[in-house]
Every structure is written in C-alpha cells, then in structure tokens.
Amino acid sequence: MEFADVIMQRESVRNYDPMKPVDKDILKRILEAGRIAPSAANFQPWHFYLVSSYTMLEKVRRCYDRSWMYDAPHILIVAGNRREAWRRPDGYNSLETDLTIAMTHMILAATNEGVATCWIAHFDYQRLREALELKSYEEVFAITPLGYPRQEFVKKGMKNRKALGEVAIYL
C-alpha cells in the first residue's frame, strides 16, 4: 500500500471478530515496525507486550471496560523504562515520545496489513500493571487491540481534522 493510503485508511476500530486471529507472521511484521522505530539517541527504552493467550487476554481486557475489547484476539501494550530513556540537559525525558513513535509505527504497520487497531490511553493503569506483572520501573502509555473487524463492519472513511491552513505555519 502507498504510505499516503496507509495514513488515510488508519482508523480507530471498535469492532473485532474474535474468531479471526492475526497470523503470526503478520504480528511479527507489526512488532518489527515498532522495533525499528526511532528513539531519542537510539536508546530504545521499550518493551512490546503482545497478548494472545486466553488467560492473559482475560486479565488485560479488565483494564479497559468496553465490551468490544473482549472480542479482540490480540492486545498490544507498549511499555518503557524512564531510566533507560534519553534525557535532555533541561530534564526533559523522551520516554513518552519514544513509546508514542513506536506505537504509531506498529499501528500504521497493522493498517498496512489490513489489521484493525484503536489507540487506547484511558485504561486502568494499576490493573494493567498487575495483569502484566510489570516491574516497578516499567510504564505504559498506550495499548491497542489487534484484529480483523467483523464482516458487517464498515469504515467511516473520513477524517474530521482541521484544515492544513489552520495547523501549518510557514516561516
């Protein structure tokens, strides 16, 4: 797919077919897109948790109380270690930026593969930490289901965004 098509087709999907898991090779390509994502000073302060087992899915799904989440055959969680992230001299820490870039790469890779996603930042942080048994230094900023929409699902196909003239400043 052309890159412009990928970014135009990416859409938050809240409709998954639980009977259609994503092929392991496709999941690997999605994870690979995150692995090669840029990070500040190339520190790569991340781990990608791909949840596919029934037991772990049940635990992780409880962190986000939406019924459609229970249909997704996979959930991807991007976590990182603030101590391993690059720091600017003024104290800025790149962890959130690095994890966001990696998640964006994986979501766009999923779109390219025909796999649906939905960026989720509003989840029960403590419940997710406990479900994954995260180490004290691991932080999570986003999760996404991965799967194929049900057959009857229809994409909206439109982006409600500000006009380029409202957001771009040419100097």
C-alpha positions in Angstrom: 0.0 0.0 0.0 1.2 3.5 -0.7 2.1 5.4 2.5 -0.4 8.1 1.9 -3.1 5.4 1.6 -2.0 3.8 4.9 -2.3 7.1 6.8 -5.6 7.9 5.2 -7.0 4.4 5.9 -5.9 4.2 9.5 -9.0 4.4 11.6 -9.9 3.6 15.3 -11.8 0.4 15.1 -14.1 -0.7 17.9 -15.4 -3.9 16.2 -13.4 -7.1 16.2 -14.0 -10.7 15.0 -12.9 -12.9 17.9 -12.8 -15.9 15.5 -10.2 -14.4 13.3 -6.8 -14.2 15.0 -4.0 -12.4 13.2 -1.4 -14.7 11.5 1.9 -14.9 13.5 4.0 -13.7 10.5 1.8 -10.5 10.3 2.1 -10.0 14.0 5.8 -10.3 13.7 5.9 -7.7 10.9 3.9 -5.3 13.1 6.2 -5.8 16.1 9.2 -5.4 13.7 7.8 -1.9 12.8 8.0 -0.9 16.4 11.5 -2.4 16.9 12.9 -0.3 14.1 11.2 2.9 15.2 13.4 5.8 16.0 14.0 6.8 19.6 16.0 9.6 21.2 19.7 8.9 21.0 18.7 5.4 19.8 18.2 4.3 23.4 15.1 2.1 22.6 13.7 2.2 26.2 10.8 -0.1 25.3 9.2 -3.5 25.5 6.2 -4.6 23.4 3.8 -7.0 25.1 1.7 -8.9 22.6 -1.1 -10.6 24.5 -2.8 -13.5 22.6 -3.3 -16.3 25.2 -6.9 -16.6 26.6 -5.7 -16.4 30.2 -3.7 -13.2 29.7 -6.3 -11.6 27.4 -8.9 -12.0 30.1 -6.6 -10.3 32.7 -5.7 -7.4 30.3 -9.2 -6.8 29.0 -10.3 -6.0 32.5 -8.2 -2.8 32.4 -10.5 -1.3 29.8 -14.2 -1.6 30.4 -15.6 -1.7 26.9 -17.4 -4.8 25.6 -15.8 -4.6 22.1 -12.4 -5.0 23.7 -13.4 -8.6 24.7 -13.7 -9.6 21.0 -10.1 -8.6 20.0 -8.0 -11.7 19.6 -4.8 -9.8 20.5 -3.8 -6.8 22.6 -0.6 -4.9 22.1 0.9 -3.0 25.0 3.9 -0.6 24.7 5.8 -0.2 27.9 9.1 1.5 28.7 11.7 2.3 31.3 12.1 6.0 32.1 15.7 5.4 33.4 16.7 4.0 30.0 15.3 6.9 28.0 17.4 9.8 26.8 17.3 13.0 28.9 17.8 16.5 27.7 20.0 18.7 29.9 16.9 20.7 31.0 15.4 17.5 32.4 13.1 16.5 29.6 12.8 12.7 29.4 12.0 11.2 26.0 10.1 8.1 27.2 6.6 9.2 26.2 7.8 10.4 22.8 9.8 7.2 22.1 6.9 5.0 23.1 4.4 7.0 21.0 6.6 6.8 18.0 6.9 3.0 18.4 3.2 2.6 18.8 2.5 4.8 15.8 4.8 2.7 13.7 3.1 -0.5 14.8 -0.4 0.9 14.2 0.5 2.0 10.7 2.1 -1.3 10.0 -1.1 -3.0 11.2 -3.2 -0.8 8.9 -0.9 -1.7 6.0 -1.5 -5.4 6.8 -5.3 -4.9 7.0 -5.3 -5.4 10.8 -7.5 -3.0 12.8 -6.4 -1.1 15.9 -7.7 1.5 18.3 -5.2 3.7 20.3 -6.2 3.5 23.9 -4.7 5.7 26.6 -7.7 5.7 29.1 -7.3 2.4 30.9 -7.0 1.2 34.5 -3.2 1.7 34.9 -2.9 -0.3 38.1 -5.0 -3.2 36.9 -2.9 -3.4 33.8 0.4 -3.3 35.7 -0.9 -6.2 37.9 -2.1 -8.2 35.0 1.2 -8.0 33.2 3.2 -8.2 36.4 5.2 -5.2 35.3 8.4 -4.3 37.1 8.3 -1.2 39.2 10.2 0.8 36.6 8.0 -0.1 33.6 5.5 2.5 32.5 2.7 2.0 30.0 1.3 4.9 27.9 -0.9 3.2 25.3 -2.5 -0.1 24.3 -4.3 -1.3 21.2 -6.4 -4.2 20.3 -5.2 -6.0 17.1 -7.6 -8.0 15.0 -9.9 -8.0 12.0 -13.2 -6.3 12.0 -16.4 -8.3 11.8 -17.7 -8.9 8.3 -20.5 -6.3 8.7 -18.2 -3.6 9.9 -18.0 -0.5 7.6 -15.2 2.0 7.9 -16.2 5.7 8.3 -13.6 6.5 5.6 -13.4 10.2 6.6 -11.1 12.2 8.8 -12.5 15.0 10.8 -9.4 17.1 11.1 -8.6 20.8 11.0 -7.6 22.2 7.6 -3.9 22.4 6.8 -4.1 26.2 6.8 -5.2 26.1 10.5 -2.3 23.9 11.7 0.7 24.6 9.4 2.8 27.7 9.9 5.1 28.5 7.0 8.1 30.6 8.0 
